[in-house]
Amino acid sequence: MPTARASTVRQRRLGVALRRLREEVELSTDDVGWRLGWSASKVSRIETARIGVRESDLKRMLKLYGATERIRGELLALAEAASKKGWWGDYPELRDDQAAYIALEDEADSVLAFESQVVNGLLQTEGYARRLILGWDEVMPRPPAAIERYVQVRLRRQQLIEPPRSLPLTVVLDEAVLLRRVGDNGVMRQQLERLVELAALPNVDLLVLPLDADHGAGLSTFILLEYAPAYEVQFPAMVHIESRTSSQIQDETLAHEYRREFQWLVERSLDAQQSIEFIHRVNAERWAG
């Protein structure tokens, strides 16, 4: 049965849909629990995707809520898809917050990211990613095998922006990211070359915010994961903020604020072609040696 650690957008969509159906027939979680012989907490945990729901239990809930045949079919199909294990479940060394983010990222319909410190994980080369992971290992040592598996996870995530998935990704990179050394010159040179390659993908927009642009808002790294409606369920956008432990915040007001912040950054960044030329120039002048 799915757990909170591995809960996916599909599981959360299902929970939102069930809560909506319950509220439409004006039943409380206590009411549903009493009628189905469950605790109210079980109903709540299903709706918040903290636990999965068996097909037999789902059918009982849908019958109680008077769901139409069409909605029954859609939600049963959604539940079946939600029950499938995500690939990140094969990496138990991931912290819960890391697994939660990967699950959310895996089903996003578009991603907006501002990076002020390092290259976004979906754009990193293997060498750059490994050096970052090894750098953190100097602070918090881990077995060598675990380090390699973290590198594997980073590379596996990158399949999202490649065909057939081709996840739409827009990244604003602060110029400092291009100048900040991670590894040796060879690692940096390959990383900047990779940025140029990925920027050529039709689903990837890469913009550079120059150091001499207006940084007055003092914004730091954030990622906005956005989702299209599915199964008649609108899933709220997710704001991901990087810190020592990452956090995901699902709040439409906050998501709206971050969309505005992202647009502010875009307006002060170089356009796509200028950004590519800028990256080429930095690579030639700083990392060619």
C-alpha positions as CSV (number, residue, x, y, z in Angstrom):
1,M,0.0,0.0,0.0
2,P,1.4,3.4,-0.9
3,T,2.9,5.4,2.0
4,A,3.4,9.2,2.5
5,R,7.0,8.8,1.6
6,A,6.2,7.7,-1.9
7,S,2.9,9.4,-2.5
8,T,2.5,10.6,-6.0
9,V,0.5,13.3,-7.7
10,R,-1.9,10.6,-8.8
11,Q,-2.5,9.5,-5.2
12,R,-3.0,13.1,-4.2
13,R,-5.4,13.8,-7.1
14,L,-7.4,10.8,-6.0
15,G,-7.5,12.1,-2.4
16,V,-8.7,15.5,-3.6
17,A,-11.4,14.0,-5.8
18,L,-12.7,11.8,-3.0
19,R,-12.8,14.8,-0.6
20,R,-14.7,16.8,-3.2
21,L,-17.2,14.0,-3.7
22,R,-17.7,13.6,0.0
23,E,-18.3,17.4,0.5
24,E,-20.8,17.4,-2.4
25,V,-23.0,15.0,-0.6
26,E,-22.5,16.9,2.7
27,L,-20.9,14.1,4.7
28,S,-18.2,14.6,7.3
29,T,-15.2,12.2,7.7
30,D,-17.0,11.0,10.9
31,D,-20.2,10.3,8.8
32,V,-18.2,8.3,6.2
33,G,-16.3,6.4,8.9
34,W,-19.5,5.5,10.7
35,R,-21.3,4.3,7.6
36,L,-18.4,2.3,6.3
37,G,-17.3,0.9,9.7
38,W,-14.0,2.9,9.6
39,S,-12.4,5.5,11.8
40,A,-12.7,9.1,10.6
41,S,-8.9,9.2,10.6
42,K,-8.8,6.5,7.9
43,V,-11.0,8.6,5.7
44,S,-8.8,11.7,6.3
45,R,-5.6,9.8,5.6
46,I,-7.0,8.5,2.3
47,E,-8.0,12.0,1.3
48,T,-4.6,13.4,2.1
49,A,-2.7,10.5,0.4
50,R,-1.0,9.5,3.7
51,I,-2.2,6.0,3.0
52,G,-3.4,4.3,-0.2
53,V,-6.9,2.9,-0.7
54,R,-7.8,-0.6,-1.7
55,E,-10.0,-1.1,-4.8
56,S,-12.8,-2.6,-2.6
57,D,-12.7,0.3,-0.2
58,L,-12.7,2.8,-3.1
59,K,-15.8,1.2,-4.6
60,R,-17.6,1.4,-1.3
61,M,-16.7,5.1,-1.0
62,L,-17.8,5.9,-4.5
63,K,-21.1,4.1,-4.0
64,L,-21.7,6.0,-0.7
65,Y,-21.0,9.3,-2.5
66,G,-23.4,8.4,-5.4
67,A,-20.6,8.8,-8.0
68,T,-21.7,8.4,-11.7
69,E,-20.4,5.5,-13.8
70,R,-18.1,7.9,-15.6
71,I,-16.5,9.2,-12.4
72,R,-16.3,5.7,-11.0
73,G,-14.4,4.5,-14.0
74,E,-12.0,7.5,-14.0
75,L,-11.2,7.3,-10.3
76,L,-10.8,3.5,-10.4
77,A,-8.3,3.9,-13.3
78,L,-6.6,6.7,-11.4
79,A,-6.3,4.5,-8.3
80,E,-4.8,1.7,-10.3
81,A,-2.2,4.1,-11.8
82,A,-1.5,5.6,-8.3
83,S,-0.8,2.1,-6.8
84,K,2.2,1.6,-9.1
85,K,5.5,2.0,-7.4
86,G,7.6,5.0,-8.5
87,W,11.2,4.3,-9.6
88,W,12.5,6.3,-6.7
89,G,11.2,3.6,-4.4
90,D,14.3,1.6,-5.4
91,Y,16.5,4.1,-3.6
92,P,15.9,3.7,0.1
93,E,18.8,5.9,0.9
94,L,16.8,9.0,-0.2
95,R,15.5,11.1,2.6
96,D,11.7,11.4,2.8
97,D,11.7,15.0,1.6
98,Q,13.9,14.0,-1.4
99,A,11.6,11.1,-2.4
100,A,8.6,13.4,-2.0
101,Y,10.1,16.0,-4.3
102,I,11.0,13.5,-6.9
103,A,7.5,12.1,-6.9
104,L,6.1,15.6,-7.4
105,E,8.6,16.5,-10.1
106,D,8.0,13.2,-11.9
107,E,4.4,14.1,-12.7
108,A,4.7,17.8,-13.2
109,D,3.3,19.3,-16.5
110,S,5.8,22.2,-16.4
111,V,8.7,23.5,-14.3
112,L,9.9,27.0,-13.6
113,A,13.2,27.3,-11.8
114,F,15.4,30.1,-10.6
115,E,18.9,29.0,-9.6
116,S,21.3,31.3,-7.7
117,Q,23.8,28.8,-6.4
118,V,24.3,25.8,-8.7
119,V,23.0,24.4,-12.0
120,N,19.5,23.0,-11.8
121,G,19.6,19.2,-11.2
122,L,17.8,18.5,-14.5
123,L,20.6,20.2,-16.4
124,Q,23.7,18.9,-14.6
125,T,26.3,16.7,-16.2
126,E,27.4,13.5,-14.4
127,G,30.7,15.1,-13.5
128,Y,29.2,18.2,-12.0
129,A,26.5,16.3,-10.1
130,R,29.1,13.9,-8.7
131,R,31.3,16.8,-7.5
132,L,28.3,18.4,-5.7
133,I,27.4,15.1,-4.1
134,L,31.0,14.5,-3.1
135,G,31.3,18.0,-1.7
136,W,28.3,17.4,0.6
137,D,29.9,14.1,1.5
138,E,32.8,16.0,3.0
139,V,30.3,17.6,5.4
140,M,28.2,14.5,6.0
141,P,30.1,11.3,5.0
142,R,28.3,8.4,3.3
143,P,29.5,5.1,1.9
144,P,30.9,5.3,-1.6
145,A,28.1,3.0,-2.9
146,A,25.5,5.5,-1.6
147,I,27.3,8.4,-3.4
148,E,27.1,6.5,-6.7
149,R,23.4,5.8,-6.2
150,Y,22.7,9.5,-5.5
151,V,24.4,10.3,-8.8
152,Q,22.2,7.6,-10.5
153,V,19.1,9.3,-9.1
154,R,20.2,12.7,-10.4
155,L,20.7,11.3,-13.9
156,R,17.5,9.3,-13.8
157,R,15.5,12.4,-13.1
158,Q,16.9,14.0,-16.2
159,Q,15.0,11.6,-18.4
160,L,12.0,13.9,-17.8
161,I,13.3,16.6,-20.2
162,E,14.2,14.1,-22.9
163,P,11.8,12.5,-25.4
164,P,9.3,11.1,-25.1
165,R,8.4,12.9,-21.9
166,S,9.9,16.3,-23.0
167,L,8.8,18.1,-19.8
168,P,8.6,21.8,-20.4
169,L,11.3,23.5,-18.3
170,T,12.2,27.1,-18.0
171,V,15.3,28.0,-16.0
172,V,16.7,31.3,-15.0
173,L,20.4,31.0,-14.0
174,D,22.1,33.7,-12.1
175,E,25.4,34.5,-13.8
176,A,27.2,33.6,-10.6
177,V,26.3,30.0,-11.2
178,L,28.3,30.0,-14.4
179,L,31.3,31.5,-12.6
180,R,31.2,29.5,-9.4
181,R,33.6,26.6,-9.6
182,V,32.3,23.1,-9.0
183,G,35.1,20.6,-9.6
184,D,38.0,21.5,-12.0
185,N,38.0,23.5,-15.2
186,G,37.1,20.4,-17.2
187,V,34.0,19.7,-15.2
188,M,32.9,23.3,-15.6
189,R,33.7,23.4,-19.3
190,Q,31.6,20.3,-19.9
191,Q,28.8,21.6,-17.8
192,L,28.5,24.8,-19.7
193,E,28.7,23.0,-23.0
194,R,25.8,20.7,-21.8
195,L,23.8,23.8,-20.9
196,V,24.1,25.0,-24.5
197,E,23.1,21.5,-25.8
198,L,20.0,21.3,-23.6
199,A,18.9,24.8,-24.4
200,A,18.5,23.7,-28.0
201,L,15.7,21.3,-26.9
202,P,12.3,22.7,-27.9
203,N,10.9,22.1,-24.4
204,V,13.8,23.8,-22.6
205,D,14.2,27.6,-22.1
206,L,17.4,28.7,-20.5
207,L,17.9,32.4,-19.5
208,V,20.9,34.0,-17.8
209,L,20.4,36.8,-15.2
210,P,23.6,38.9,-15.5
211,L,25.3,40.2,-12.4
212,D,24.8,43.7,-13.6
213,A,21.1,43.3,-13.9
214,D,18.7,44.6,-11.2
215,H,18.8,42.1,-8.3
216,G,16.8,44.4,-6.1
217,A,14.2,41.8,-5.1
218,G,17.0,39.7,-3.4
219,L,15.4,36.4,-4.6
220,S,17.0,33.0,-3.8
221,T,16.7,29.6,-5.5
222,F,13.2,28.2,-5.9
223,I,11.3,25.8,-8.2
224,L,7.7,25.9,-9.2
225,L,6.1,22.7,-10.3
226,E,2.8,23.1,-12.2
227,Y,0.1,20.6,-13.0
228,A,-2.6,20.4,-15.6
229,P,-6.1,19.4,-14.6
230,A,-6.7,15.6,-14.9
231,Y,-9.7,13.4,-14.0
232,E,-11.6,16.6,-13.4
233,V,-9.2,17.4,-10.5
234,Q,-7.2,20.6,-10.4
235,F,-3.9,19.8,-8.6
236,P,-2.4,23.0,-7.0
237,A,1.1,24.1,-8.1
238,M,3.9,23.2,-5.7
239,V,6.7,25.6,-4.6
240,H,10.0,23.9,-3.8
241,I,12.5,25.8,-1.7
242,E,16.0,24.5,-1.4
243,S,17.7,24.6,2.0
244,R,19.6,22.1,4.1
245,T,16.4,20.1,4.0
246,S,14.2,20.8,1.1
247,S,10.5,21.7,1.5
248,Q,7.5,21.6,-0.7
249,I,4.6,24.0,-0.1
250,Q,1.3,23.6,-1.9
251,D,-0.6,26.9,-1.7
252,E,-2.1,28.7,-4.6
253,T,-1.5,32.1,-3.1
254,L,2.1,31.4,-2.6
255,A,2.4,29.8,-6.0
256,H,0.9,33.0,-7.6
257,E,3.5,35.1,-5.8
258,Y,6.4,32.9,-7.1
259,R,5.0,33.1,-10.6
260,R,5.2,36.9,-10.3
261,E,8.7,36.6,-8.9
262,F,9.7,34.4,-11.8
263,Q,8.3,36.8,-14.4
264,W,10.3,39.6,-12.6
265,L,13.4,37.6,-13.1
266,V,12.7,36.8,-16.7
267,E,12.2,40.5,-17.5
268,R,15.7,41.2,-16.2
269,S,17.4,38.3,-17.9
270,L,19.0,38.0,-21.3
271,D,16.8,36.5,-23.9
272,A,17.4,32.9,-25.0
273,Q,19.8,33.6,-27.8
274,Q,21.7,36.2,-25.8
275,S,22.0,33.7,-22.9
276,I,23.5,31.0,-25.1
277,E,26.1,33.5,-26.5
278,F,26.8,34.6,-22.9
279,I,27.4,31.0,-21.8
280,H,29.7,30.4,-24.7
281,R,31.7,33.5,-23.8
282,V,32.0,32.6,-20.1
283,N,33.1,29.1,-21.1
284,A,35.8,30.4,-23.4
285,E,37.1,33.1,-21.1
286,R,36.9,31.4,-17.7
287,W,37.0,27.6,-18.1
288,A,39.0,26.9,-21.3
289,G,42.3,26.6,-19.5
